Amino acid sequence: MLHRRDFHRAAAATLLAGSLPTAAHAQPQATATSQSRDFPIIDTHQHLWDLDRQRVAWLDHAAAVLRRSYRVDDYLAATRNWRVVKAIYMEVDVPPGDHDQEVELITDLCRQGDGPTVAAVIGGRPGEDGFPAYIRRHARNPYVKGVRQVLHGATPRGYCLQDQFVASLRLLGELGLSFDLCLRPAELADAVALVAQCPETQFIVDHCGNADPKAFLPAARRQDAPPSHDPDAWRRDMAALAGHPRVACKISGVIAQVGGLAAWSAEDLAPVVHFCLDTFGPDRVVFGSDWPVCRLGAELDAWLTALWELVRGRPESERQKLYHDNARRLYRV
């Protein structure tokens, strides 16, 4: 008899495979091996949204591929060829007034056990006076592991260094919760200053510091588009972040930015991925799908295949940490 989760995965593969609009850009030709398909994965960056039950205002201005609901069955279809044993929901930037509802929805999902989602990084506004009461209330929720506020939207440079923000992130450390850092590459120095003031808080740098892989390629490969940020400054600031022992790096997000390339391969991602892996070391890196946002550049299957191609020459123990063990420790799942 199929476990309920297996039933949903089988149904998703049957009903949804091929039914979603595909990502707009060319996919790599490399194929994953049976070894990679069977490698246990904890996905630390799973987005889900149900537009029948949630307001996700930023989607009104997003690419067409994202302007629909993405539910558990869709995720199971996207990961059907891979052994995703657990997933951690990542907040989806709902309006602040809807944060409590978002926590309620993801808590129910974790309790139901219909998919691999076992924990959540919830949304919050650490810079606001009401944040301490909000996070103390949800810190008692066993599924809540951390908080994120996207800092590359309307927030100005230096926003995360305000007194209230810093005090709130110190509180996260006291409560045993982590904070996911998601900033513009040019503002990573703010993150360096922030983590220095919060030595007891665990930080995870999302999306390889939001590096744009095109910034590391020759102009001809970028179709003569200027780099979106300074790659040397990114290297310097990421190295400074890695100098803090309570900062980890999420290998995610880079795939969403390959859209400026007529075609791409795993090697186009190599400068960013290898720098992060080498700089943070095997014990402080985790895998994240960034699904479905990854579809801005490629399907999740293509991202998983490309990353495997990049790391398959590394020791199996390091791959085990990247895909599974570090996430289990950092997010306590």
C-alpha positions as CSV (number, residue, x, y, z in Angstrom):
1,M,0.0,0.0,0.0
2,L,1.3,3.5,-0.9
3,H,2.0,5.8,2.0
4,R,0.0,9.0,1.6
5,R,3.1,11.0,0.6
6,D,4.0,8.4,-2.1
7,F,0.4,8.4,-3.4
8,H,0.6,12.2,-3.8
9,R,4.0,11.9,-5.5
10,A,2.7,9.3,-8.0
11,A,-0.4,11.3,-8.7
12,A,1.6,14.4,-9.3
13,A,3.9,12.7,-11.7
14,T,1.0,11.3,-13.6
15,L,-1.2,14.4,-13.7
16,L,1.2,17.2,-13.7
17,A,4.3,16.1,-15.6
18,G,4.4,18.1,-18.8
19,S,1.3,20.2,-17.8
20,L,3.2,23.2,-16.5
21,P,4.6,25.9,-18.8
22,T,8.3,25.3,-19.2
23,A,11.0,27.7,-18.1
24,A,11.7,30.1,-20.9
25,H,15.4,29.4,-21.3
26,A,17.5,26.6,-22.8
27,Q,18.3,23.6,-20.5
28,P,21.7,21.9,-20.2
29,Q,22.2,18.7,-22.0
30,A,23.9,16.9,-19.2
31,T,22.0,14.0,-17.7
32,A,22.0,12.9,-14.1
33,T,23.3,9.5,-13.1
34,S,21.4,6.9,-11.1
35,Q,23.7,7.7,-8.3
36,S,22.7,11.4,-8.2
37,R,19.0,10.5,-8.5
38,D,19.2,8.4,-5.4
39,F,21.2,10.8,-3.3
40,P,19.2,11.9,-0.2
41,I,18.4,15.6,-0.4
42,I,17.1,18.1,2.1
43,D,15.8,21.1,0.1
44,T,16.3,24.2,2.3
45,H,14.5,26.6,0.0
46,Q,11.1,25.5,-1.0
47,H,8.5,28.1,-1.9
48,L,4.8,27.3,-2.0
49,W,1.9,29.6,-2.5
50,D,-1.8,29.0,-3.0
51,L,-3.4,32.1,-4.6
52,D,-6.8,30.8,-3.6
53,R,-5.8,31.3,0.1
54,Q,-3.0,33.8,0.1
55,R,-2.1,37.3,-1.2
56,V,1.3,37.4,-2.8
57,A,1.3,40.9,-4.2
58,W,4.7,40.9,-5.8
59,L,3.5,38.2,-8.2
60,D,1.4,40.8,-10.0
61,H,4.6,42.2,-11.4
62,A,6.5,38.9,-11.8
63,A,7.2,36.8,-14.9
64,A,4.3,34.9,-16.3
65,V,5.8,31.5,-15.3
66,L,5.3,32.4,-11.6
67,R,1.8,34.0,-11.7
68,R,-0.1,30.9,-10.6
69,S,-0.4,28.8,-7.5
70,Y,2.4,26.4,-6.7
71,R,1.2,23.7,-4.3
72,V,2.6,20.5,-2.9
73,D,1.6,18.3,-5.8
74,D,3.4,20.6,-8.2
75,Y,6.6,20.3,-6.1
76,L,6.3,16.5,-6.0
77,A,6.1,16.5,-9.8
78,A,9.1,18.8,-10.1
79,T,11.2,16.5,-7.8
80,R,9.8,13.2,-8.9
81,N,13.2,12.0,-10.4
82,W,15.2,12.9,-7.2
83,R,15.2,11.7,-3.7
84,V,14.1,14.7,-1.7
85,V,13.6,13.3,1.8
86,K,12.8,16.6,3.5
87,A,12.0,20.2,2.5
88,I,12.1,23.5,4.4
89,Y,9.5,26.0,3.4
90,M,10.8,29.5,2.7
91,E,8.6,32.5,3.3
92,V,7.1,34.1,0.1
93,D,7.1,37.8,1.1
94,V,3.4,38.1,1.9
95,P,2.1,41.4,3.2
96,P,3.2,41.9,6.9
97,G,-0.5,41.7,8.0
98,D,-0.6,38.1,6.6
99,H,2.4,36.7,8.4
100,D,0.4,34.9,11.0
101,Q,-1.8,33.4,8.4
102,E,1.3,32.2,6.5
103,V,2.6,30.5,9.6
104,E,-0.8,28.8,10.2
105,L,-0.9,27.5,6.6
106,I,2.6,26.1,6.6
107,T,2.1,24.6,10.1
108,D,-0.9,22.7,8.9
109,L,1.0,21.5,5.9
110,C,3.9,20.2,8.0
111,R,1.4,18.4,10.3
112,Q,-0.4,16.7,7.5
113,G,2.7,15.1,6.1
114,D,1.4,14.9,2.6
115,G,4.8,16.0,1.2
116,P,8.4,16.3,2.3
117,T,7.9,19.7,4.0
118,V,8.9,19.4,7.6
119,A,9.8,22.9,8.8
120,A,9.6,26.6,7.8
121,V,11.5,29.8,7.7
122,I,8.8,32.3,8.3
123,G,8.4,35.9,7.2
124,G,8.9,38.8,9.6
125,R,9.9,42.4,9.9
126,P,12.7,42.6,12.5
127,G,13.0,46.3,12.1
128,E,9.4,46.9,13.5
129,D,8.5,47.3,17.1
130,G,6.0,44.5,17.1
131,F,8.5,41.9,15.9
132,P,9.6,40.7,19.4
133,A,6.1,39.7,20.4
134,Y,5.4,38.1,17.0
135,I,8.5,35.9,17.1
136,R,8.2,35.0,20.7
137,R,4.7,33.7,19.9
138,H,5.8,31.6,17.0
139,A,9.1,30.5,18.5
140,R,7.1,27.9,20.4
141,N,6.0,26.3,17.1
142,P,8.1,23.2,16.6
143,Y,8.0,23.7,12.8
144,V,9.4,27.2,12.9
145,K,13.2,27.2,12.5
146,G,14.0,30.7,11.4
147,V,13.0,34.0,9.9
148,R,13.7,35.9,6.7
149,Q,12.9,39.3,5.4
150,V,13.9,39.9,1.8
151,L,16.3,42.9,1.8
152,H,16.7,43.4,-1.9
153,G,13.3,44.9,-2.5
154,A,12.1,48.3,-1.2
155,T,14.5,48.4,1.8
156,P,17.3,50.9,1.4
157,R,21.0,50.2,2.0
158,G,21.8,50.1,5.7
159,Y,18.2,49.1,6.7
160,C,19.4,45.9,8.4
161,L,21.8,47.9,10.6
162,Q,19.2,49.9,12.4
163,D,19.1,49.4,16.2
164,Q,15.7,47.7,16.2
165,F,16.7,45.3,13.4
166,V,19.9,44.3,15.2
167,A,18.2,43.9,18.5
168,S,15.6,41.6,16.9
169,L,18.3,39.4,15.3
170,R,20.0,39.1,18.6
171,L,16.7,37.9,20.0
172,L,16.5,35.3,17.3
173,G,19.8,33.9,18.6
174,E,18.4,33.9,22.2
175,L,15.4,31.9,21.0
176,G,17.5,29.4,19.0
177,L,16.2,30.6,15.6
178,S,18.2,31.5,12.5
179,F,18.0,34.3,10.0
180,D,18.3,33.9,6.2
181,L,20.2,36.8,4.6
182,C,18.9,37.8,1.2
183,L,20.5,41.1,0.0
184,R,21.7,42.7,-3.2
185,P,25.3,41.6,-4.0
186,A,26.5,45.2,-3.7
187,E,25.1,45.4,-0.1
188,L,26.7,42.3,1.3
189,A,29.0,44.5,3.4
190,D,25.9,45.4,5.4
191,A,25.5,41.7,6.2
192,V,29.1,41.5,7.3
193,A,28.5,44.4,9.8
194,L,25.2,42.8,10.9
195,V,26.5,39.4,11.8
196,A,29.4,41.0,13.7
197,Q,26.8,42.5,16.0
198,C,24.9,39.2,16.5
199,P,27.5,36.6,17.4
200,E,25.0,34.2,18.9
201,T,22.7,34.1,15.9
202,Q,22.9,31.6,13.1
203,F,22.8,33.2,9.7
204,I,22.4,31.5,6.3
205,V,23.3,33.5,3.2
206,D,20.7,32.8,0.6
207,H,21.4,32.3,-3.1
208,C,25.2,32.5,-3.0
209,G,24.9,36.1,-1.9
210,N,22.6,36.7,-4.9
211,A,25.5,36.5,-7.2
212,D,24.7,36.8,-10.9
213,P,26.7,34.1,-12.8
214,K,26.8,36.4,-15.8
215,A,29.0,38.8,-13.9
216,F,31.8,36.2,-13.9
217,L,31.7,35.4,-17.7
218,P,33.4,37.1,-20.6
219,A,31.5,39.9,-22.3
220,A,30.8,37.7,-25.3
221,R,29.0,35.2,-23.2
222,R,26.9,37.9,-21.6
223,Q,25.8,39.1,-25.1
224,D,27.7,42.3,-24.2
225,A,25.4,43.2,-21.3
226,P,27.3,44.9,-18.5
227,P,27.8,42.9,-15.2
228,S,25.0,43.5,-12.7
229,H,27.5,43.7,-9.9
230,D,31.3,43.8,-9.2
231,P,32.5,40.1,-8.9
232,D,35.6,41.1,-7.0
233,A,33.6,43.0,-4.4
234,W,31.2,40.0,-4.1
235,R,34.2,37.7,-3.5
236,R,35.6,40.0,-0.9
237,D,32.3,40.4,1.0
238,M,31.4,36.7,0.8
239,A,34.9,35.8,2.2
240,A,34.3,38.3,5.0
241,L,30.9,36.6,5.8
242,A,32.6,33.2,5.8
243,G,35.0,34.5,8.4
244,H,32.2,34.4,10.9
245,P,31.7,30.8,12.2
246,R,28.0,31.2,12.6
247,V,27.4,32.0,8.9
248,A,26.5,29.4,6.3
249,C,25.9,29.7,2.6
250,K,23.0,28.3,0.6
251,I,23.9,27.0,-2.8
252,S,20.8,28.2,-4.5
253,G,19.4,31.0,-6.7
254,V,22.1,31.3,-9.3
255,I,20.0,29.3,-11.8
256,A,17.3,31.9,-11.8
257,Q,19.7,34.4,-13.3
258,V,20.9,32.6,-16.4
259,G,18.1,34.1,-18.4
260,G,20.4,36.6,-20.0
261,L,22.3,33.8,-21.7
262,A,21.2,32.4,-25.1
263,A,22.2,29.0,-23.8
264,W,23.9,27.9,-20.6
265,S,25.8,25.0,-19.1
266,A,26.9,23.9,-15.6
267,E,30.3,25.5,-16.3
268,D,28.6,29.0,-16.4
269,L,27.6,28.5,-12.8
270,A,31.0,27.1,-11.7
271,P,32.7,30.4,-10.7
272,V,30.0,31.2,-8.2
273,V,29.3,27.7,-6.9
274,H,32.9,26.6,-6.4
275,F,33.9,29.9,-4.7
276,C,31.0,29.5,-2.2
277,L,31.8,25.8,-1.6
278,D,35.5,26.4,-1.1
279,T,35.2,29.6,0.9
280,F,32.6,28.4,3.4
281,G,33.9,24.9,3.5
282,P,32.1,21.6,3.5
283,D,30.5,22.0,6.9
284,R,28.7,25.4,6.2
285,V,27.0,24.9,2.8
286,V,23.5,23.7,2.1
287,F,21.5,23.0,-1.0
288,G,18.3,25.0,-1.9
289,S,16.1,24.6,-4.9
290,D,14.5,28.0,-4.8
291,W,11.6,26.4,-6.6
292,P,9.5,27.6,-8.3
293,V,11.5,30.9,-8.6
294,C,14.3,28.8,-10.2
295,R,12.0,28.4,-13.2
296,L,12.9,31.9,-14.3
297,G,16.1,30.3,-15.6
298,A,15.5,26.6,-15.8
299,E,13.4,23.7,-14.5
300,L,14.4,22.3,-11.1
301,D,15.5,19.1,-12.7
302,A,18.0,21.0,-14.8
303,W,19.3,22.9,-11.8
304,L,19.8,19.7,-9.8
305,T,21.5,18.1,-12.8
306,A,23.8,21.0,-13.3
307,L,24.8,21.2,-9.6
308,W,25.5,17.5,-9.5
309,E,27.8,17.9,-12.5
310,L,29.7,20.6,-10.6
311,V,30.1,18.7,-7.4
312,R,30.4,15.1,-8.5
313,G,34.2,15.2,-8.4
314,R,34.2,16.2,-4.7
315,P,34.4,13.6,-2.0
316,E,31.1,11.8,-1.2
317,S,31.3,12.9,2.4
318,E,31.2,16.6,1.2
319,R,28.3,16.0,-1.1
320,Q,26.4,14.3,1.8
321,K,27.0,17.4,3.9
322,L,25.9,19.8,1.1
323,Y,22.7,18.0,0.2
324,H,21.6,16.6,3.5
325,D,23.7,16.6,6.7
326,N,24.4,20.3,7.1
327,A,20.7,21.2,6.5
328,R,19.7,18.7,9.2
329,R,22.0,20.4,11.7
330,L,21.5,24.0,10.8
331,Y,17.7,23.9,10.5
332,R,17.3,21.2,13.1
333,V,15.2,18.8,11.1
